[in-house]
Amino acid sequence: QVQLVESGGGLVQPGGSLRLSCAASGSIFVIYGMGWYRQAPGKQRELVAVITSGSSANYADSVRGRFTISRENAKNTVYLQMNSLKPEDTAVYYCNARPRPKGDVYWGPGTQVTVSS
């Protein structure tokens, strides 16, 4: 049983930056995979970035070079540094966690990111 809570969302101007954080609780072991997904109005939920406990990361093409995912394994916490934000980045961002490879996936409640001038 894993619980997730996101923080750091908000309103930012185009070209600005935000840093999202997500802390997982309820697991006594290091979580294998943690990441971020987002869902924009009228769109399906999509991968933003994921990272394993070994720090192997994958990014969506749309954010590669602008966003950086990182984690602190000892705290089961994942971060998303978002730079050069664009209006099309506007979405609800969801943290997720996969405690074991090919195991169950857990989701946070989401945090709103709005990029607008």
Residue pairs with C-beta under 8 A, 6 or more apart in sequence:
1 26
2 24
2 25
2 26
2 27
2 31
2 97
2 99
2 106
3 24
3 25
3 26
3 106
4 22
4 23
4 24
4 25
4 95
4 96
4 97
4 106
4 107
4 108
4 109
5 22
5 23
5 95
5 108
5 109
6 20
6 21
6 22
6 93
6 94
6 95
6 108
6 109
6 110
6 111
7 20
7 21
7 22
7 111
8 18
8 19
8 20
8 21
8 111
9 18
9 20
9 93
9 111
9 112
9 113
10 18
10 112
10 113
10 114
11 114
11 116
12 18
12 85
12 113
12 114
12 115
13 85
13 115
13 116
13 117
14 85
14 86
14 87
14 115
14 116
14 117
15 84
15 85
16 85
16 115
17 81
17 82
17 83
17 84
17 85
18 82
18 85
18 113
19 79
19 80
19 81
19 82
20 36
20 79
20 80
20 82
20 93
20 95
20 111
20 113
21 77
21 78
21 79
22 34
22 36
22 77
22 78
22 79
22 95
22 108
23 75
23 76
23 77
24 31
24 34
24 76
24 77
24 78
24 97
24 106
25 76
27 76
27 97
27 99
29 99
30 53
30 73
30 74
30 76
31 53
31 76
31 97
31 98
31 99
32 52
32 53
32 98
32 99
32 100
32 101
32 103
33 50
33 51
33 52
33 53
33 97
33 98
33 101
34 50
34 51
34 71
34 76
34 78
34 95
34 96
34 97
34 98
35 47
35 48
35 49
35 50
35 51
35 69
35 78
35 95
35 96
35 97
36 48
36 49
36 50
36 69
36 78
36 80
36 93
36 94
36 95
36 96
37 45
37 46
37 47
37 48
37 93
37 94
37 96
38 45
38 46
38 48
38 89
38 91
38 92
38 93
38 94
38 113
39 45
39 46
39 91
39 92
39 94
39 110
40 88
40 90
40 91
41 91
43 91
45 94
46 60
47 58
47 60
48 59
48 60
48 63
48 67
48 69
48 80
48 93
49 57
49 58
49 59
49 60
49 63
49 67
49 69
49 80
50 57
50 58
50 69
50 96
51 57
51 58
51 69
51 70
51 71
51 78
53 71
53 73
55 70
55 71
57 69
59 67
59 69
62 88
63 82
63 89
66 82
66 83
66 84
66 85
67 80
67 81
67 82
67 83
68 80
68 81
68 83
69 78
69 79
69 80
69 81
70 78
70 79
70 81
71 77
71 78
71 79
76 97
78 95
78 97
80 93
82 89
82 113
85 113
85 115
86 115
87 115
87 116
88 115
89 113
89 115
90 113
90 114
90 115
90 116
91 113
92 110
92 111
92 112
92 113
93 110
93 111
93 112
93 113
94 107
94 108
94 109
94 110
95 107
95 108
96 105
96 106
96 107
96 108
97 105
97 106
98 104
98 105
98 106
99 106
